[in-house]
Amino acid sequence: MKNSNDRRYLDQDRVARVRGAMVGDAIVQGLAETFKAIGDPTRTKMLYVLGREELCVGDLAALLGMSPSAISHQLRVLRHLRLVRNRRHGRVTYYALDDMHIRNLMTEGLRHVIGQETS
């Protein structure tokens, strides 16, 4: 097996094209943090239900069988990463997915997992 540094196997044009399309380290870090947040089953459930309906902390706590304080903690993480947004109505704060990008990410993730289960 040849050393991976062996220049005979380097397609310089291809490497240059990909290098030109690469995003910066800050963007890669943000994407990794997003996937890390989604990688937690509780937060994944929260994103799933918030993709269906705008809910308050109490609603989320009842749905997921968790305490309101645990829900609030997870919502802070999701809000910090701009995965969910909040809206106040009187004394109640409602949460929903931040935008269609998050909805699409969840939809495509579900398609991927469900597609693997049926294969």
Secondary structure, DSSP 8 states (H G I E B T S, - for coil): ---TT-GGG--HHHHHHHHHH---HHHHHHHHHHHHHHTSHHHHHHHHHHTT--EEHHHHHHHHT--HHHHHHHHHHHHHTTSEEEEEETTEEEEEESSHHHHHHHHHHHHHHHHHHH-
